[in-house]
């Protein structure tokens, strides 16, 4: 497996995790829910990085950032 393919799959997985957390946050209001907890633990480092780049940005900016990063890696690496 090449580095380009590995990074593409990793960023794709992270993007779907963030999308899953966004969808769960609409429907699940209890933060003690175990499924929401798994998504929260897995995506919180991504959200922290996204909050440093976009301080008051909603989740859609984080998803767009990951998608653009993924496209740039696939195109130029």
C-alpha positions as a Markdown table, in Angstrom:
| # | Residue | x | y | z |
|---|---|---|---|---|
| 1 | Unk | 0.0 | 0.0 | 0.0 |
| 2 | Unk | 1.4 | 3.3 | -1.0 |
| 3 | Unk | 1.5 | 6.4 | 1.2 |
| 4 | Unk | -0.9 | 8.2 | -1.0 |
| 5 | Unk | -3.5 | 5.4 | -0.8 |
| 6 | Unk | -3.0 | 5.1 | 3.0 |
| 7 | Unk | -3.5 | 8.9 | 3.5 |
| 8 | Unk | -6.6 | 8.8 | 1.2 |
| 9 | Unk | -8.2 | 6.0 | 3.2 |
| 10 | Unk | -7.3 | 7.6 | 6.6 |
| 11 | Unk | -8.7 | 11.0 | 5.6 |
| 12 | Unk | -11.8 | 9.4 | 4.2 |
| 13 | Unk | -12.4 | 7.4 | 7.4 |
| 14 | Unk | -11.9 | 10.6 | 9.5 |
| 15 | Unk | -14.3 | 12.5 | 7.2 |
| 16 | Unk | -17.0 | 9.9 | 7.7 |
| 17 | Unk | -16.5 | 9.9 | 11.4 |
| 18 | Unk | -17.0 | 13.6 | 11.6 |
| 19 | Unk | -20.1 | 13.3 | 9.4 |
| 20 | Unk | -21.4 | 10.5 | 11.7 |
| 21 | Unk | -20.8 | 12.7 | 14.8 |
| 22 | Unk | -22.7 | 15.6 | 13.1 |
| 23 | Unk | -25.6 | 13.4 | 12.3 |
| 24 | Unk | -25.7 | 11.8 | 15.8 |
| 25 | Unk | -25.5 | 15.2 | 17.4 |
| 26 | Unk | -28.8 | 16.1 | 15.7 |
| 27 | Unk | -30.7 | 13.0 | 16.9 |
| 28 | Unk | -28.9 | 12.1 | 20.2 |
| 29 | Unk | -29.3 | 14.6 | 23.0 |
| 30 | Unk | -27.8 | 12.5 | 25.8 |
| 31 | Unk | -24.0 | 12.8 | 25.8 |
| 32 | Unk | -23.8 | 9.6 | 28.0 |
| 33 | Unk | -25.0 | 7.5 | 25.0 |
| 34 | Unk | -22.3 | 4.9 | 24.3 |
| 35 | Unk | -22.4 | 5.3 | 20.5 |
| 36 | Unk | -22.2 | 9.0 | 20.8 |
| 37 | Unk | -19.3 | 8.6 | 23.2 |
| 38 | Unk | -17.4 | 6.5 | 20.7 |
| 39 | Unk | -17.8 | 9.1 | 18.0 |
| 40 | Unk | -16.9 | 11.9 | 20.5 |
| 41 | Unk | -13.7 | 10.2 | 21.6 |
| 42 | Unk | -12.7 | 9.4 | 18.0 |
| 43 | Unk | -13.4 | 12.8 | 16.5 |
| 44 | Unk | -12.5 | 15.2 | 19.4 |
| 45 | Unk | -8.8 | 15.5 | 18.2 |
| 46 | Unk | -10.0 | 16.5 | 14.8 |
| 47 | Unk | -12.4 | 19.0 | 16.3 |
| 48 | Unk | -9.7 | 20.5 | 18.4 |
| 49 | Unk | -7.5 | 21.0 | 15.3 |
| 50 | Unk | -10.4 | 22.4 | 13.4 |
| 51 | Unk | -11.2 | 24.8 | 16.2 |
| 52 | Unk | -7.7 | 26.1 | 16.1 |
| 53 | Unk | -7.9 | 26.8 | 12.4 |
| 54 | Unk | -11.6 | 27.9 | 12.4 |
| 55 | Unk | -12.3 | 29.2 | 15.9 |
| 56 | Unk | -16.1 | 29.7 | 15.5 |
| 57 | Unk | -16.7 | 27.3 | 12.6 |
| 58 | Unk | -19.5 | 24.8 | 12.5 |
| 59 | Unk | -18.9 | 21.1 | 11.7 |
| 60 | Unk | -19.4 | 21.7 | 7.9 |
| 61 | Unk | -16.1 | 23.7 | 7.8 |
| 62 | Unk | -14.3 | 20.8 | 9.4 |
| 63 | Unk | -15.8 | 18.4 | 6.9 |
| 64 | Unk | -14.9 | 20.7 | 4.0 |
| 65 | Unk | -11.3 | 21.1 | 5.3 |
| 66 | Unk | -10.8 | 17.4 | 5.5 |
| 67 | Unk | -12.3 | 16.9 | 2.0 |
| 68 | Unk | -10.0 | 19.6 | 0.5 |
| 69 | Unk | -7.0 | 18.1 | 2.3 |
| 70 | Unk | -8.0 | 14.7 | 0.9 |
| 71 | Unk | -8.3 | 16.0 | -2.7 |
| 72 | Unk | -5.0 | 17.8 | -2.5 |
| 73 | Unk | -3.2 | 14.7 | -1.2 |
| 74 | Unk | -4.6 | 12.5 | -3.9 |
| 75 | Unk | -3.9 | 15.0 | -6.6 |
| 76 | Unk | -0.4 | 16.1 | -5.7 |
| 77 | Unk | 1.2 | 13.3 | -3.8 |
